[in-house]
Amino acid sequence: MLKQFLQLKLSQKLSPQQIQLMKLIELPLQELEERLSREIEENPALQSEKDQEEDYYENEPDYDQENKNDDVEINVEDYLSDDDIPDYKLKTNNYSDDDEEKSMPFISGISFNQYLKNQLTTFSLNENDTKIAEFLVGSVDQSGYIRTDLMDIVDDLAFTMGIYTEIDSLTKILNKIHLLDPPGVGARNLQECLVLQLKRKKDSIPVNNAVNILKNHFELFVKKHYQKIIQKLNISEDQLRDAIKKIEKLNPKPGSAFSEPTKINSTIIPDFKIEIIENKLALNLNSRNAPELYVSNEYKNMLSGYQENKNISKSKKQAVTFIKQKLDSAKWFIDAINQRNQTLLITMKTIMEFQSKYFLSGDESNLKPMILKDIAEKIGMDISTISRVANSKYVDTPYGIKLIKTFFSEGITNDKGIEVSTIEIKKELQNIINGENKSKPLTDDELTKKINGKGYPIARRTVAKYREMIGAPVARLRKKL
């Protein structure tokens, strides 16, 4: 039976300003600089220190009148509101005095695909085959592979370029692509990529054995079934070892050597810097090239002028509304940047104090178990806010640049009753694996016994999980001859 009824319900929703603030907190430094530049361009009521200086000298304001305008709070209650705006909301300082002026070099040059296309001129191809070759080159990804099925490429050529060809003809042209540099480019999978590189090398027994292994026994090689390979190829263990050395020197991503240096954005710019000064920790917020922001004096003076004029037309009221909206937006943005900086500093300072033993010594065994809730409770903020800071920010420490979230970990109690961080256990597990006999690597059961023997009572499944987290494969795949 259906019934209609009224129900009162309380719900909490984030305002658009709160959502924007959360997004600002999440932004790493380089993206924040871009956001600041974009905001200054879009809002004429928001100015950087440089813009304010330019306006001062261009307009040559009267000194006394300028001071008068700074001291008088703009009252627009006749039109919109009577908010009192504190001075700290009218400007923000995004850098510290000791920030160094740094610039990011711009890298210019041709694209990877254009680099390949330029090499096609060395081949004698007719007009139709040249177009096909250029299409194939355009299908090469940044790793150097053509991952699109050849039949799909045949269809694409027909539909997009009106070129009709067969698989055999396409394969012949692809074989010419395989002759381009870097070696291995245009391969359709890892196996073909490695074989193409080996074929560029001078004939020798190790190279020929390596080609044979990759072409005919690739699955056995990937799974490291070395004894089976020795039996099938009828070679010695030393010959297999020499062949594997040749394979290990090959590049599984031939395109990366060309494309990686052009990735400007891959540079990590730390948001914080921690220094040790007289055996005490000092924290600075790195704001690099982020400008100091102000609310435009010109816009404030315009609004003040409208206020003094009692005969306000409809068009002037619209102008007042527009100016006030831009001023409000500028004031809010400055306030949001101030809140962002304050939130980041408070959060990082609390983390630094919590892990002070580590930051003073650099010894990872001094890292205490720490979860997001620990920091959130200390500073009275939401866990999601701490997560935004930890997941996207880096800190420059005396021991290198670290992602902040790496300082967070669960804890377990060792055999001495002391709570230790899982980071310490992972490091100990890594040391055990690094020191194992690679011809007979330790199984997860054996790793568990080793780690338990060092005073960390953890189960085998936990050892397996930690092994995967540190990037160590199973024992069989760690085996070396």
Secondary structure, DSSP 8 states (H G I E B T S, - for coil): ---------------HHHHHHHHHHH--HHHHHHHHHHHHHH-TTEEEHHHHHHHHHHH---HHHHHHHHHS---BTTTTB-----GGGSEE--S-TT-------------HHHHHHHHGGGS---HHHHHHHHHHHHT--TTSB--S-HHHHHHHIIIII-----HHHHHHHHHHHTTSSSTTTTBSSHHHHHHHHHHTS---HHHHHHHHHHHH-HHHHHTT-HHHHHHHHT--HHHHHHHHHHHHTS-S-TTHHHHGGG-GGGS---SEEEEEETTEEEEEE--TT---EEE-HHHHHHHHHHHH-S---HHHHHHHHHHHHHHHHHHHHHHHHHHHHHHHHHHHHHHHHHTHHHHHH--GGG---B-HHHHHHHHT--HHHHHHHHHH-EEEETTEEEEGGGG-B-EEE-TTS-EEEHHHHHHHHHHHHHTS-TTS---HHHHHHHHHHTT----HHHHHHHHHHTT---GGGG---
